[in-house]
Amino acid sequence: MGQTFEIKDNFYLNGRPYQIRSGSIHYFRVVPEYWRDRLEKLKSMGLNTVETYVPWNVHEPRKGEFCFEGMADIVRFVKLAGELGLYVILRPSPYICAEWEFGGLPAWLLRQDGLQVRSSSPDFLKHVEEYYRVLLPLLKPLQITEGGNVILMQVENEYGHFADDTEYMEALRDMMREGGITVPLITSDDPREESLGCGSVAGAHPTGNFGSQAAQRLKILEDFAGGGPLMCSEFWVGWFDHWGNGGHMRGDLEKSAADLEELLRRGHVNIYMFIGGTNFGFMNGSNYYDCLTPDVTSYDYDAVLTEAGDFTPKYYRYREIIGRYAPVPEVKLSTRIRRRAYGSAAVKEKVGLWQSLDLLSEPSESPNPQSMERLGQNYGYILYVSPIRHERRLERIRLWKANDRANLFVDDKRLLNLYDRELLEEHPLEEEVREGQELRILVENMGRVNFGPRMNEQRKGIDGSVQINGHIHTHWKQYPLPLDRLDALDYSRGYTEGMPAFYRFELNVEETADTFLELEGWGKGCVFVNGFHIGRFWEIGPQKRLYIPAPLLKEGLNEIVVFETEGKAGKEIAFFGEPDIG
């Protein structure tokens, strides 16, 4: 039998005032075997609610193909929270930000010219509606009004910081209502009058996202809303890291503790993040202000729990504060989690990328290079190959409409590594060439921008042309490399020193445990453990070790495959019992 959750002057659960004390856990950033552990720890800090985004690109990775299994099993996650007596806030808007690839939007949207994301464009709304026809029937029975434990849902996320298309917001709201969503709706925006105005919609309660100055922010929110409960839907207790930022981001515990107390004293809070988790695979997002700043694999966020689920001083300090406003239950943790330093493993076999192309990709040909999206590819790398025909000397080269990082070669000679804004410029060369040699350009998608106006400019690879010595060079063969066929690799095919390559390792494990992989002496690339993509590494840091949860390992022999692009390969890799994220 359904219960009620209402928004009046306050939040009311079955007619009684209810204080939301929530924490964020993204089910898609934590292996399912550890969901219960993270939820139990959330409850034991005195929180009564868990919040999560719902990433569209996880659930519809290819147009019309849906996934709600394994790490994408949102129904299981919500029901598990209910078993532990926790309520749930869901944020199923098409866009989530979340430092997640393309802000949760599916990359295949970019294949269509002229489509404007996060807008009332009929082309965009048609895709959202088709997604919601599948998603919302799964969420509908989870609502508190239907006997479930979901109490709130969000219409869109921080839209007031992006645009002011009211018709778009109204369309999303109406789709949710028509899809059977009956719980109260919210919006969440930066607490400035203009952001709140642009991001609000009739029928949804406005809330704020902020990490400091709680008293001032709540006052702005109160003045705008003109009544109703005050809620910080994202109380930022840390921040995220991007490659090359110089060190792990850490917040000020005492300042955040004071803000948490103010939020609990005056209203409601969702702590972002309770646990950040991991950007497994190629799913990290990026930001772009003056330059591209892709996020690291770890989404530790300086959260209440570490990436690997450890308690922090923040946990104990927050629990003490929460205990002043509500009983803090005793919760027996039911998941046994172990740590192991497994030592080192030497390279067992290796094979070059050039030697493996036909096993990993089916090439296509076109006069000018095409972007990943136009070729039906979402993530990873793409290789462009073209024979030298007319040139006898490469004097200068320029890539048009290229993103994000390119390694350029002539046969087995590395010419240039270009990153971000370097891709906008023409570069001088002094390279003698001959007919029949190949120009090879390996481009990496470093993670699509997840925030701001550049979201409509996120095609990866080369979407324009390649200009050599002032003229456009044509006749390209293109190899999409999402790296989803590594089981086809043949390590007997050969290897060229200094070129992109795959390295295979074996790790013998008597007892599975969490561990942390270090690649000292390696350049840049990504790692697969028993076929599971655990994320990217890059020697520039700040992250130095990649988290491997125990459920990804098995007793006995484990296979680790490292793909490295810079020609910097060590002789071994090492497994530690502790992280090192800078």
C-alpha positions as CSV (number, residue, x, y, z in Angstrom):
1,M,0.0,0.0,0.0
2,G,1.3,3.4,-1.0
3,Q,2.4,6.1,1.5
4,T,2.5,9.8,0.9
5,F,5.3,12.3,0.6
6,E,4.4,15.9,0.2
7,I,5.9,19.4,-0.1
8,K,4.1,22.1,1.8
9,D,5.8,24.5,4.3
10,N,8.1,21.5,4.9
11,F,8.5,17.9,3.7
12,Y,5.9,15.6,5.1
13,L,6.0,11.8,5.2
14,N,2.6,10.3,5.8
15,G,1.5,13.7,7.2
16,R,4.4,14.2,9.6
17,P,7.3,16.6,9.1
18,Y,10.3,14.7,7.7
19,Q,13.9,16.0,7.6
20,I,15.9,14.7,4.6
21,R,19.4,13.7,5.7
22,S,20.7,12.2,2.5
23,G,24.0,11.2,0.9
24,S,25.0,10.6,-2.7
25,I,26.0,7.2,-3.9
26,H,26.2,6.6,-7.7
27,Y,25.4,3.0,-8.2
28,F,27.2,3.1,-11.6
29,R,30.5,4.1,-9.9
30,V,30.5,1.2,-7.4
31,V,30.6,-2.5,-8.1
32,P,27.2,-4.1,-7.2
33,E,28.8,-6.5,-4.7
34,Y,29.7,-3.4,-2.6
35,W,26.3,-1.6,-2.8
36,R,25.1,-3.0,0.5
37,D,28.3,-2.1,2.3
38,R,28.2,1.5,1.1
39,L,24.5,1.8,2.0
40,E,25.0,0.4,5.5
41,K,27.8,2.8,6.1
42,L,25.5,5.7,5.0
43,K,22.8,4.6,7.4
44,S,25.2,4.2,10.3
45,M,26.2,7.9,9.9
46,G,22.7,8.9,10.7
47,L,21.4,9.5,7.2
48,N,17.9,8.3,6.3
49,T,18.0,8.8,2.5
50,V,20.3,8.0,-0.4
51,E,20.5,10.1,-3.6
52,T,21.7,9.0,-7.1
53,Y,21.8,10.3,-10.6
54,V,20.5,8.1,-13.4
55,P,23.0,8.3,-16.4
56,W,21.3,8.0,-19.8
57,N,24.5,6.9,-21.5
58,V,24.8,3.9,-19.2
59,H,21.2,2.8,-19.8
60,E,21.0,3.4,-23.5
61,P,24.6,3.0,-24.7
62,R,23.4,2.6,-28.3
63,K,20.2,4.1,-29.7
64,G,17.4,1.7,-28.9
65,E,19.6,-0.7,-27.0
66,F,19.0,-0.6,-23.2
67,C,20.9,-1.9,-20.2
68,F,19.6,-2.3,-16.7
69,E,21.8,-5.2,-15.5
70,G,25.0,-5.4,-13.3
71,M,26.3,-2.0,-12.4
72,A,23.3,-0.5,-14.3
73,D,20.6,-2.3,-12.3
74,I,19.0,0.7,-10.8
75,V,16.0,-1.2,-9.6
76,R,18.1,-3.5,-7.5
77,F,20.0,-0.6,-6.0
78,V,16.8,1.2,-5.0
79,K,15.2,-1.9,-3.6
80,L,18.4,-2.7,-1.6
81,A,18.2,0.8,-0.1
82,G,14.6,0.0,0.9
83,E,15.6,-3.2,2.6
84,L,17.9,-1.2,4.8
85,G,15.1,1.3,5.7
86,L,16.4,4.1,3.5
87,Y,14.4,6.4,1.3
88,V,15.7,7.4,-2.2
89,I,16.0,10.6,-4.2
90,L,16.3,9.8,-8.0
91,R,17.6,12.3,-10.5
92,P,16.7,10.7,-13.9
93,S,17.0,13.9,-16.0
94,P,18.6,13.4,-19.4
95,Y,21.6,15.5,-18.2
96,I,23.3,14.8,-14.9
97,C,26.7,16.6,-15.0
98,A,28.3,14.5,-12.2
99,E,31.8,14.8,-13.8
100,W,30.5,11.9,-16.0
101,E,31.2,11.5,-19.7
102,F,29.1,14.1,-21.6
103,G,27.1,14.8,-18.4
104,G,25.3,11.5,-18.9
105,L,24.1,12.2,-22.4
106,P,24.7,9.4,-24.9
107,A,27.4,10.1,-27.4
108,W,25.3,8.9,-30.3
109,L,23.3,12.1,-30.1
110,L,26.3,13.8,-31.6
111,R,26.0,11.9,-34.9
112,Q,23.1,14.1,-36.0
113,D,24.1,17.5,-37.4
114,G,22.3,20.5,-35.8
115,L,20.9,18.6,-32.8
116,Q,21.0,20.9,-29.7
117,V,21.2,19.0,-26.4
118,R,19.3,20.2,-23.4
119,S,16.8,22.2,-25.4
120,S,13.3,22.1,-26.7
121,S,14.5,21.1,-30.1
122,P,12.1,18.4,-31.3
123,D,15.0,16.2,-32.4
124,F,16.4,16.2,-28.9
125,L,13.1,15.8,-27.1
126,K,12.1,12.9,-29.3
127,H,15.2,10.9,-28.1
128,V,14.4,11.8,-24.5
129,E,10.8,10.7,-24.9
130,E,11.9,7.4,-26.3
131,Y,14.3,6.8,-23.5
132,Y,11.7,7.7,-20.9
133,R,9.2,5.2,-22.4
134,V,11.6,2.5,-21.2
135,L,13.1,4.1,-18.0
136,L,10.0,5.5,-16.3
137,P,8.0,2.2,-16.2
138,L,10.9,0.8,-14.2
139,L,11.0,3.7,-11.8
140,K,7.2,4.1,-11.4
141,P,6.7,1.0,-9.0
142,L,9.6,2.2,-6.9
143,Q,7.8,5.4,-5.8
144,I,6.6,5.7,-2.2
145,T,3.1,6.4,-3.6
146,E,3.2,2.8,-5.0
147,G,4.7,1.0,-2.0
148,G,8.3,1.8,-2.8
149,N,10.9,4.1,-1.2
150,V,11.5,6.8,-3.8
151,I,10.3,10.1,-2.3
152,L,11.6,12.8,-4.8
153,M,12.7,13.0,-8.4
154,Q,14.6,15.8,-10.2
155,V,13.4,17.3,-13.5
156,E,16.8,18.7,-14.7
157,N,20.1,19.4,-13.1
158,E,21.6,22.9,-12.7
159,Y,19.8,24.0,-15.9
160,G,19.8,27.7,-14.8
161,H,23.6,27.6,-15.3
162,F,23.2,26.4,-18.9
163,A,20.2,28.1,-20.6
164,D,16.7,29.6,-20.0
165,D,14.6,27.4,-22.3
166,T,11.4,27.1,-20.2
167,E,9.7,25.0,-22.9
168,Y,12.4,22.4,-22.5
169,M,11.9,22.2,-18.7
170,E,8.1,22.1,-19.1
171,A,8.4,19.2,-21.6
172,L,10.6,17.2,-19.2
173,R,8.2,17.8,-16.4
174,D,5.2,16.7,-18.5
175,M,7.0,13.6,-19.8
176,M,7.7,12.5,-16.2
177,R,4.1,13.1,-15.1
178,E,2.7,11.4,-18.1
179,G,5.0,8.5,-17.5
180,G,3.5,7.8,-14.1
181,I,5.8,9.8,-11.8
182,T,3.6,11.0,-8.9
183,V,6.1,11.9,-6.2
184,P,7.1,15.5,-5.8
185,L,9.5,17.0,-8.3
186,I,12.5,19.2,-7.7
187,T,15.0,21.3,-9.6
188,S,18.5,22.1,-8.3
189,D,20.5,25.1,-9.2
190,D,23.3,27.4,-8.1
191,P,21.6,29.7,-5.5
192,R,21.7,32.9,-7.4
193,E,18.4,34.6,-8.4
194,E,19.1,34.4,-12.1
195,S,20.2,30.7,-12.0
196,L,17.2,29.8,-10.0
197,G,14.9,31.7,-12.3
198,C,16.3,30.1,-15.5
199,G,16.4,26.6,-14.0
200,S,13.0,26.5,-12.3
201,V,9.7,25.2,-13.6
202,A,6.2,25.3,-12.3
203,G,5.3,22.2,-10.4
204,A,8.8,21.5,-9.2
205,H,10.3,22.7,-5.9
206,P,13.5,24.7,-6.3
207,T,16.6,23.5,-4.3
208,G,20.2,24.7,-4.2
209,N,23.6,23.1,-5.0
210,F,26.5,24.6,-3.0
211,G,29.5,23.7,-0.8
212,S,30.0,26.7,1.4
213,Q,28.4,29.8,2.9
214,A,25.2,27.9,3.8
215,A,23.5,30.7,5.7
216,Q,23.8,33.1,2.8
217,R,22.8,30.5,0.2
218,L,19.8,29.4,2.1
219,K,18.7,33.1,2.4
220,I,18.8,33.5,-1.4
221,L,16.9,30.2,-1.8
222,E,14.3,31.3,0.8
223,D,13.7,34.6,-0.9
224,F,13.3,33.0,-4.3
225,A,11.0,30.2,-3.3
226,G,8.8,32.3,-1.0
227,G,8.1,29.4,1.2
228,G,8.5,25.7,1.5
229,P,11.4,23.6,2.7
230,L,15.0,24.8,2.3
231,M,17.2,22.1,0.8
232,C,20.7,21.8,-0.4
233,S,20.5,19.0,-3.0
234,E,24.2,18.9,-3.4
235,F,26.2,19.9,-0.4
236,W,29.7,19.7,-1.9
237,V,32.0,18.3,0.8
238,G,35.1,17.9,-1.5
239,W,35.9,18.3,-5.2
240,F,37.1,16.2,-8.2
241,D,40.6,15.8,-9.6
242,H,41.7,16.3,-13.2
243,W,44.8,15.1,-14.9
244,G,47.8,17.4,-14.2
245,N,46.1,19.5,-11.4
246,G,49.1,19.0,-9.1
247,G,47.5,17.1,-6.3
248,H,44.4,15.5,-4.8
249,M,41.7,18.1,-4.0
250,R,40.8,18.3,-0.4
251,G,38.2,20.4,1.4
252,D,38.3,22.2,4.8
253,L,36.7,19.8,7.3
254,E,35.8,22.4,9.9
255,K,34.2,24.8,7.5
256,S,32.1,22.1,5.9
257,A,31.2,20.8,9.4
258,A,29.9,24.3,10.3
259,D,27.9,24.5,7.0
260,L,26.4,21.0,7.6
261,E,25.2,22.1,11.0
262,E,23.6,25.2,9.6
263,L,21.8,23.1,6.9
264,L,20.5,20.6,9.5
265,R,19.4,23.4,11.8
266,R,17.4,25.2,9.1
267,G,16.4,22.6,6.5
268,H,17.4,19.5,4.6
269,V,20.6,18.3,3.0
270,N,22.0,15.8,0.5
271,I,25.8,15.3,1.0
272,Y,27.6,15.2,-2.3
273,M,29.4,12.8,-2.3
274,F,28.9,10.3,0.5
275,I,31.1,8.1,-1.6
276,G,32.4,9.1,-5.0
277,G,33.5,5.8,-6.4
278,T,35.3,5.2,-9.7
279,N,35.0,6.4,-13.3
280,F,35.5,2.9,-14.6
281,G,36.1,2.5,-18.4
282,F,36.2,5.6,-20.5
283,M,33.4,7.3,-18.5
284,N,35.2,10.2,-16.9
285,G,33.9,13.6,-17.8
286,S,35.9,16.8,-18.6
287,N,35.5,20.5,-18.0
288,Y,36.5,23.2,-20.4
289,Y,37.1,26.8,-19.4
290,D,40.4,28.1,-20.7
291,C,41.6,24.6,-21.5
292,L,40.5,21.0,-21.4
293,T,40.7,19.4,-18.0
294,P,39.7,15.7,-18.2
295,D,38.9,14.1,-14.8
296,V,41.0,11.2,-13.5
297,T,39.8,7.7,-13.1
298,S,39.2,8.0,-9.3
299,Y,36.1,9.9,-8.3
300,D,37.2,9.9,-4.6
301,Y,36.0,13.5,-4.4
302,D,37.5,13.8,-0.8
303,A,34.1,12.3,0.1
304,V,32.8,11.0,3.4
305,L,34.0,7.5,2.4
306,T,37.1,7.1,0.2
307,E,36.9,5.7,-3.3
308,A,37.4,2.2,-1.8
309,G,34.8,2.7,1.0
310,D,37.1,3.5,3.9
311,F,35.9,5.7,6.8
312,T,37.4,9.2,6.9
313,P,37.7,11.8,9.7
314,K,34.9,13.6,7.8
315,Y,32.6,10.6,8.5
316,Y,33.1,10.7,12.2
317,R,32.8,14.5,12.4
318,Y,29.6,14.5,10.4
319,R,28.1,11.7,12.4
320,E,28.8,13.6,15.6
321,I,26.9,16.6,14.1
322,I,24.0,14.6,12.7
323,G,23.6,13.0,16.2
324,R,22.6,16.3,17.6
325,Y,19.5,16.3,15.3
326,A,18.5,12.7,15.0
327,P,19.3,9.3,16.5
328,V,22.3,7.6,14.9
329,P,21.5,3.9,14.6
330,E,23.9,1.0,15.3
331,V,24.4,-0.8,12.0
332,K,26.2,-4.1,11.7
333,L,28.3,-4.1,8.5
334,S,27.6,-7.3,6.7
335,T,30.2,-7.2,3.8
336,R,33.7,-8.5,4.6
337,I,36.2,-6.4,2.7
338,R,39.9,-7.2,2.6
339,R,43.0,-5.5,1.2
340,R,46.0,-7.1,-0.3
341,A,49.4,-6.0,-1.7
342,Y,49.9,-8.7,-4.3
343,G,53.4,-7.6,-5.2
344,S,54.6,-7.2,-8.8
345,A,53.9,-8.9,-12.1
346,A,56.2,-8.9,-15.1
347,V,55.2,-8.5,-18.7
348,K,54.1,-11.9,-20.0
349,E,53.4,-11.0,-23.6
350,K,53.1,-7.9,-25.7
351,V,51.9,-7.0,-29.2
352,G,51.8,-3.8,-31.2
353,L,48.7,-1.8,-32.1
354,W,49.7,-1.7,-35.8
355,Q,50.1,-5.4,-35.8
356,S,46.6,-5.9,-34.2
357,L,44.4,-3.6,-36.2
358,D,42.5,-6.2,-38.2
359,L,41.7,-8.1,-35.0
360,L,40.3,-5.0,-33.1
361,S,38.5,-3.0,-35.8
362,E,36.8,-3.0,-39.1
363,P,38.1,0.0,-41.1
364,S,36.1,2.3,-43.3
365,E,37.4,4.6,-46.0
366,S,36.5,8.2,-46.9
367,P,38.2,11.2,-48.6
368,N,38.4,13.1,-45.4
369,P,38.6,11.7,-41.8
370,Q,35.3,11.3,-40.0
371,S,34.6,11.6,-36.3
372,M,34.0,8.7,-33.9
373,E,30.3,9.5,-33.7
374,R,29.8,9.6,-37.5
375,L,31.3,6.1,-37.5
376,G,29.1,4.8,-34.7
377,Q,31.8,4.8,-32.1
378,N,31.2,6.3,-28.6
379,Y,34.4,6.0,-26.6
380,G,38.1,5.1,-26.7
381,Y,40.6,5.8,-29.5
382,I,40.4,6.0,-33.3
383,L,43.3,5.6,-35.8
384,Y,43.4,7.4,-39.1
385,V,45.8,6.0,-41.7
386,S,46.7,7.4,-45.1
387,P,49.4,6.7,-47.6
388,I,52.0,9.3,-48.6
389,R,51.4,10.0,-52.3
390,H,52.5,13.4,-53.5
391,E,54.6,14.8,-50.6
392,R,58.3,14.4,-50.5
393,R,58.8,16.4,-47.3
394,L,56.4,17.1,-44.5
395,E,56.9,20.8,-43.6
396,R,53.8,21.6,-41.7
397,I,50.6,19.9,-40.6
398,R,47.2,20.9,-39.1
399,L,44.2,18.9,-38.0
400,W,40.8,20.6,-38.4
401,K,38.0,20.0,-35.9
402,A,40.1,17.5,-33.9
403,N,39.5,16.4,-30.2
404,D,41.1,15.6,-27.8
405,R,44.7,14.2,-28.0
406,A,46.5,13.0,-31.1
407,N,49.7,11.0,-31.6
408,L,51.1,11.4,-35.1
409,F,53.4,9.0,-36.8
410,V,55.0,8.3,-40.2
411,D,55.2,4.5,-40.2
412,D,57.0,3.7,-37.0
413,K,58.4,7.2,-36.4
414,R,56.7,9.4,-33.8
415,L,56.3,12.9,-35.1
416,L,54.1,14.8,-32.6
417,N,51.9,14.5,-29.6
418,L,49.2,17.2,-29.7
419,Y,46.7,17.9,-26.9
420,D,43.7,20.2,-26.7
421,R,44.4,23.7,-28.0
422,E,47.6,22.4,-29.8
423,L,45.1,20.7,-32.1
424,L,43.9,24.1,-33.3
425,E,47.3,25.2,-34.6
426,E,49.5,24.4,-37.5
427,H,52.7,22.7,-36.5
428,P,56.1,22.8,-38.3
429,L,57.8,19.6,-39.3
430,E,61.1,18.6,-41.0
431,E,60.4,15.1,-42.1
432,E,61.6,13.6,-45.4
433,V,59.1,11.1,-46.7
434,R,58.6,8.8,-49.7
435,E,55.7,7.4,-51.6
436,G,54.1,4.4,-49.9
437,Q,54.9,5.4,-46.3
438,E,51.9,5.8,-44.1
439,L,50.8,8.8,-42.1
440,R,49.1,7.5,-38.9
441,I,47.1,9.6,-36.4
442,L,45.9,8.0,-33.2
443,V,43.3,10.2,-31.5
444,E,42.0,9.6,-28.0
445,N,38.7,10.8,-26.6
446,M,39.7,12.0,-23.2
447,G,36.1,12.3,-21.9
448,R,33.5,14.6,-23.2
449,V,32.8,17.9,-21.5
450,N,30.0,17.5,-19.0
451,F,29.3,21.2,-18.2
452,G,28.7,24.4,-20.1
453,P,28.1,25.6,-23.7
454,R,30.8,23.4,-25.3
455,M,28.5,20.3,-24.8
456,N,27.2,20.8,-28.4
457,E,30.8,20.6,-29.7
458,Q,31.9,17.3,-28.4
459,R,32.6,15.2,-31.5
460,K,35.8,13.2,-31.0
461,G,38.5,12.2,-33.4
462,I,38.8,14.3,-36.5
463,D,35.6,15.8,-37.8
464,G,37.2,18.1,-40.4
465,S,40.3,17.5,-42.4
466,V,44.1,17.0,-42.3
467,Q,46.1,19.7,-43.9
468,I,49.7,19.0,-45.0
469,N,52.0,21.7,-46.4
470,G,49.0,23.9,-46.9
471,H,46.8,21.5,-48.8
472,I,44.1,19.0,-47.6
473,H,45.4,15.5,-47.6
474,T,42.7,13.0,-48.7
475,H,42.1,9.2,-48.8
476,W,41.9,8.0,-45.3
477,K,41.3,4.6,-43.7
478,Q,39.7,4.8,-40.3
479,Y,39.9,2.2,-37.5
480,P,37.5,2.7,-34.5
481,L,39.2,1.4,-31.4
482,P,36.7,1.2,-28.5
483,L,38.9,-1.6,-27.2
484,D,36.0,-4.0,-26.7
485,R,37.6,-6.9,-28.5
486,L,40.8,-7.5,-26.6
487,D,40.1,-11.2,-26.3
488,A,40.9,-11.3,-30.1
489,L,44.5,-10.1,-29.6
490,D,47.3,-12.4,-30.9
491,Y,50.5,-11.7,-29.0
492,S,52.6,-13.6,-31.5
493,R,52.1,-11.0,-34.2
494,G,55.0,-8.8,-33.3
495,Y,55.9,-5.6,-31.4
496,T,57.7,-2.3,-32.3
497,E,59.6,-0.5,-29.5
498,G,58.2,2.9,-28.8
499,M,54.9,2.4,-30.6
500,P,51.4,2.0,-29.0
501,A,51.0,-1.5,-27.8
502,F,49.2,-4.0,-25.6
503,Y,51.0,-5.7,-22.6
504,R,49.6,-8.8,-20.9
505,F,50.2,-9.8,-17.3
506,E,49.2,-12.7,-15.1
507,L,48.4,-12.3,-11.4
508,N,47.9,-15.4,-9.3
509,V,45.6,-14.8,-6.4
510,E,45.0,-17.2,-3.5
511,E,42.4,-15.0,-1.9
512,T,40.6,-12.1,-3.6
513,A,40.9,-8.7,-2.0
514,D,40.8,-5.0,-2.9
515,T,44.1,-3.8,-4.3
516,F,45.6,-0.8,-6.0
517,L,47.5,-1.0,-9.3
518,E,50.6,1.2,-9.8
519,L,52.2,1.7,-13.2
520,E,55.5,3.4,-12.3
521,G,57.5,4.0,-15.5
522,W,54.5,3.8,-17.8
523,G,53.3,6.7,-19.9
524,K,49.6,6.9,-20.7
525,G,46.8,4.5,-21.4
526,C,44.2,2.2,-19.8
527,V,43.9,-1.1,-18.0
528,F,41.7,-4.2,-18.2
529,V,41.4,-6.7,-15.4
530,N,39.8,-10.0,-16.5
531,G,38.2,-8.1,-19.4
532,F,36.8,-5.3,-17.1
533,H,38.0,-1.8,-18.0
534,I,39.1,-0.3,-14.7
535,G,40.1,3.1,-16.2
536,R,42.8,5.3,-17.5
537,F,46.3,6.1,-16.2
538,W,48.7,9.0,-17.0
539,E,52.1,9.6,-15.6
540,I,51.3,13.3,-15.0
541,G,49.1,12.4,-12.1
542,P,47.8,13.2,-9.6
543,Q,46.4,9.7,-9.4
544,K,49.1,7.2,-9.3
545,R,47.3,3.9,-8.5
546,L,44.1,2.5,-9.9
547,Y,41.5,0.9,-7.6
548,I,40.7,-2.8,-8.3
549,P,37.7,-4.0,-6.2
550,A,38.0,-7.6,-5.1
551,P,34.9,-8.7,-7.1
552,L,36.8,-8.0,-10.3
553,L,39.4,-10.6,-9.3
554,K,39.1,-14.4,-9.1
555,E,41.0,-17.0,-7.1
556,G,43.8,-18.4,-9.3
557,L,45.0,-16.8,-12.5
558,N,43.9,-13.3,-13.4
559,E,44.7,-11.5,-16.7
560,I,45.7,-7.9,-16.8
561,V,46.0,-6.1,-20.1
562,V,47.6,-2.6,-20.4
563,F,47.2,-0.5,-23.5
564,E,49.9,2.2,-23.6
565,T,50.2,4.9,-26.3
566,E,53.3,6.9,-25.6
567,G,55.9,4.2,-26.1
568,K,56.8,4.3,-22.3
569,A,56.4,0.8,-21.0
570,G,57.9,-0.6,-17.8
571,K,58.9,-4.2,-17.3
572,E,56.4,-4.8,-14.6
573,I,53.3,-3.5,-12.7
574,A,52.7,-3.6,-8.9
575,F,49.8,-4.1,-6.6
576,F,49.6,-2.2,-3.3
577,G,47.3,-2.4,-0.3
578,E,46.7,1.4,-0.2
579,P,45.8,4.1,-2.7
580,D,48.0,6.9,-3.9
581,I,46.0,9.6,-5.6
582,G,48.5,12.5,-5.1
